[in-house]
C-alpha cells in the first residue's frame, strides 16, 4: 500500500482515475469543488485502500461513489446526497460513522452496504432514501438507528422498502 497525500488522491479522482492500494490520513471531498460549491461531478472509486478520515459533508455526488475493500477511521457523510448511488463493499469502519441527514439516491441508483464491519454506532438520523437500499452480510457491532426512531419525524425514510439480509447487530436503536 502506497502512502499518498490528499492532494494527490484528489488529483487522481478529478482525472477520473480510481484510488487503488493507497493509504491516506484524510480525504476531504470538499477540495473537489470550488469554494462555496457543493456539487461533485466526478465518479469516486477507491479499492483496497486505508483512509483515516473521510469527509463528504453537505456535498451532492452526481456520479457513483464506490469503495471496495477499504478500511476507514472516522467517516463523516453528514447531509451527503448520493444522487447516483453509493456502494461500500467489504469495508471496515473502525471509527464513528454518520450518514445523518443524507441519502437522497435517485432511482434506480442504490445505496449498498455489503460485507461491511462497523465497530462504532452508525448514524442514519433523518436520512431519506428515494432509491433502493441494500444491506447484506454487514455487522453493526455497536448498532445503528437505520430502522430506529420509529414514529419520530427524524426516522430514516425509504421510498422503497430496504433489502436487509444476513446482517447482525441492533438496527433499531433510537437517537442520533
Secondary structure, 3 states (H helix, E strand, C coil): CEECCHHHHHHHHHCCCCEECEEEEEEEHHHHCCCCCCEECCCEEEECCEEEEEECCCCEECCCEEEECCEEEEEECCCCEECCCEEEECCEECCCEECCCCECCCCCCCEEEECCEECCCEECCCCEECCCEEEECCEECCCECCCCCCCCCCCCEECCCCEEECCECCCCCCCC
